[in-house]
Amino acid sequence: MKSTKSLVLGSMAMLASAGAHAADLPVKAKPIEYVKICSLYGAGFYYIPGTDTCIKLSGYVRVEAGLRTNYYAYPADSGLGGAQNRLSNAYTAHSRGSLNIDTRTATEYGVVRTYFQGVFKWTDAGYSGAGNGSTVYSSLGGVQAPNNANPGAVAGGVLGTYDAFIQFAGFTMGHAQSQFSAPWTAYPGNWYELVGSGGWERVNQFTYTADFGQGITASFSAQDQVVNYTSNIWNVSAATPAGLAVGAYGANDIGGTRAPDLVAMLRVDQPWGLFQASFAAHDNHSAYYGATEVTGHPDDKWGWAGQLALSIKNIPTGPGDTINMAGVYTNGASRYSFNSYISSVFAMYGGTSLAGAYQSVGLAGLSDSVFVIGSGQELTRTIGFNGGYTHNWDPHWATAVYGGVGAVRYNGTAKGYICGAVVVGLALSSGFAGCNPDFDYASVGTYTSWTPVKGLTFLADVNYTMLDQKYV
């Protein structure tokens, strides 16, 4: 009897124990979500756990310094850099970090893609005169050129969004590179943004791209023209001596947007390279002749731009070597040739041997159109070309040579408006023989890069920029 009682108690104890553990476990264990490689869209994509969406995270960090300039990777042709005095920087340093987020989701209607590229950047600024014998430091980190000053400084740096767009069924909607520009944009040598072609600047757009196969595509786009694709609409009647002294031929009198820029592009991608033809129409819409509506205004005037671009690959000089080139003509749409990272006003001061003169000066100004009170807009013409050749010595070393030139031409009526303001406003000396606001702007340079390991590149660049004004 004792042994039987012990056996029954022992069985009850085991059942009680088993019952307690069962109550702590879920009815059905959930499977563990592992991150899986997504090979549908190339290297670096992974499935977001629990979804059908693939994601790729990437980015870069860039650190650079420019000598004899107040802006990184930009010549000293305006502002404090062009002044060439004790307030001009001998060097300017820049640092930038980028985060890229690329997602793809396959649907019954095709792939939905989203892409975002955000940056945080810091650029040394400089000291400007306060007008009382002292100076003031400008903390606008991230400023590259006067036309792109961003007052949204955060702790001395600038937050920016380069790309933020959605692609679906051939449509691109959002902030992306203009369809007018070639893939290498204004970097035919893969470094240094040049005059003479569409730029890399991103712009809000609504685009449809048709793919005809065999590497042939065509895009039709409506894109925002503010700020990157408008230079100046000068009201010359409002010109001031202070503005004229830095190349501003009047008050910039741009009105609100009335129509987007309309862009069409045809592109052929082949193993030998690429050919692209682009066209853009640009509405020049000004504000008023004076301070209020009652002063009247000039009528809108449409301008346009056309570009041809060519890339040649697999050339005999070596594997991976390339030649890129582009040519552009604009009439009332100057930013399609002089991209917005190039200033729209130029003032380059230097020494002079002229008796009684303190400095010599080179002045020039870029515009889409000019007018005076009571007149219509006179459109400004530009023509430009740039090109670059990149040679790979081996998998680690590469050298490129590049150059670009842009010419700005005003018609006779516009010259009369500008010269009337320049001669009177600047009180020019008797040695001034003629007034002509036309100018040419050119940059040439070369760089050599070393990539010791994948993802790390050191680069040294030398650039020469020339402003050829037509004043005599």
Rosetta blueprint (number, residue, H / E / L):
1 M L
2 K H
3 S H
4 T H
5 K H
6 S H
7 L H
8 V H
9 L H
10 G H
11 S H
12 M H
13 A H
14 M H
15 L H
16 A H
17 S H
18 A H
19 G H
20 A H
21 H H
22 A H
23 A H
24 D H
25 L L
26 P L
27 V L
28 K L
29 A L
30 K L
31 P L
32 I L
33 E L
34 Y L
35 V L
36 K L
37 I E
38 C L
39 S L
40 L L
41 Y L
42 G L
43 A L
44 G L
45 F L
46 Y E
47 Y E
48 I L
49 P L
50 G L
51 T L
52 D L
53 T E
54 C E
55 I E
56 K E
57 L E
58 S E
59 G E
60 Y E
61 V E
62 R E
63 V E
64 E E
65 A E
66 G E
67 L E
68 R L
69 T L
70 N L
71 Y L
72 Y L
73 A L
74 Y L
75 P L
76 A L
77 D L
78 S L
79 G H
80 L H
81 G H
82 G H
83 A H
84 Q L
85 N L
86 R L
87 L L
88 S L
89 N L
90 A L
91 Y E
92 T E
93 A E
94 H E
95 S E
96 R E
97 G E
98 S E
99 L E
100 N E
101 I E
102 D E
103 T E
104 R E
105 T E
106 A E
107 T E
108 E L
109 Y L
110 G E
111 V E
112 V E
113 R E
114 T E
115 Y E
116 F E
117 Q E
118 G E
119 V E
120 F E
121 K E
122 W E
123 T E
124 D L
125 A L
126 G E
127 Y E
128 S E
129 G E
130 A L
131 G L
132 N L
133 G L
134 S L
135 T E
136 V E
137 Y E
138 S E
139 S L
140 L L
141 G L
142 G L
143 V L
144 Q L
145 A L
146 P H
147 N H
148 N H
149 A L
150 N L
151 P L
152 G L
153 A E
154 V E
155 A L
156 G L
157 G E
158 V E
159 L E
160 G E
161 T E
162 Y E
163 D E
164 A E
165 F E
166 I E
167 Q E
168 F E
169 A L
170 G L
171 F E
172 T E
173 M E
174 G E
175 H E
176 A E
177 Q E
178 S L
179 Q L
180 F L
181 S L
182 A L
183 P L
184 W L
185 T L
186 A L
187 Y L
188 P L
189 G L
190 N L
191 W L
192 Y L
193 E L
194 L L
195 V L
196 G L
197 S L
198 G L
199 G L
200 W L
201 E L
202 R E
203 V E
204 N E
205 Q E
206 F E
207 T E
208 Y E
209 T E
210 A E
211 D E
212 F E
213 G E
214 Q L
215 G L
216 I E
217 T E
218 A E
219 S E
220 F E
221 S E
222 A E
223 Q E
224 D L
225 Q L
226 V L
227 V L
228 N L
229 Y L
230 T L
231 S L
232 N L
233 I E
234 W E
235 N E
236 V H
237 S H
238 A H
239 A L
240 T L
241 P H
242 A H
243 G H
244 L H
245 A L
246 V L
247 G L
248 A L
249 Y L
250 G L
251 A E
252 N E
253 D L
254 I E
255 G L
256 G L
257 T L
258 R L
259 A L
260 P L
261 D E
262 L E
263 V E
264 A E
265 M E
266 L E
267 R E
268 V E
269 D E
270 Q E
271 P L
272 W L
273 G E
274 L E
275 F E
276 Q E
277 A E
278 S E
279 F E
280 A E
281 A E
282 H E
283 D E
284 N E
285 H L
286 S E
287 A L
288 Y L
289 Y L
290 G L
291 A L
292 T L
293 E H
294 V H
295 T H
296 G L
297 H L
298 P L
299 D L
300 D L
301 K E
302 W E
303 G E
304 W E
305 A E
306 G E
307 Q E
308 L E
309 A E
310 L E
311 S E
312 I E
313 K L
314 N L
315 I L
316 P L
317 T L
318 G L
319 P L
320 G L
321 D L
322 T E
323 I E
324 N E
325 M E
326 A E
327 G E
328 V E
329 Y E
330 T E
331 N E
332 G L
333 A L
334 S H
335 R H
336 Y H
337 S L
338 F L
339 N L
340 S L
341 Y L
342 I L
343 S L
344 S L
345 V E
346 F E
347 A E
348 M E
349 Y E
350 G E
351 G L
352 T L
353 S L
354 L L
355 A L
356 G L
357 A L
358 Y L
359 Q L
360 S E
361 V E
362 G E
363 L E
364 A E
365 G E
366 L L
367 S L
368 D L
369 S E
370 V E
371 F E
372 V L
373 I L
374 G L
375 S L
376 G L
377 Q L
378 E E
379 L E
380 T L
381 R E
382 T E
383 I E
384 G E
385 F E
386 N E
387 G E
388 G E
389 Y E
390 T E
391 H E
392 N E
393 W L
394 D L
395 P L
396 H L
397 W E
398 A E
399 T E
400 A E
401 V E
402 Y E
403 G E
404 G E
405 V E
406 G E
407 A E
408 V E
409 R E
410 Y L
411 N L
412 G H
413 T H
414 A H
415 K H
416 G H
417 Y H
418 I H
419 C H
420 G H
421 A H
422 V H
423 V H
424 V H
425 G H
426 L L
427 A L
428 L L
429 S L
430 S L
431 G L
432 F L
433 A L
434 G L
435 C L
436 N L
437 P L
438 D L
439 F E
440 D E
441 Y E
442 A E
443 S E
444 V E
445 G E
446 T E
447 Y E
448 T E
449 S E
450 W E
451 T E
452 P E
453 V E
454 K L
455 G L
456 L E
457 T E
458 F E
459 L E
460 A E
461 D E
462 V E
463 N E
464 Y E
465 T E
466 M E
467 L E
468 D E
469 Q E
470 K L
471 Y L
472 V L
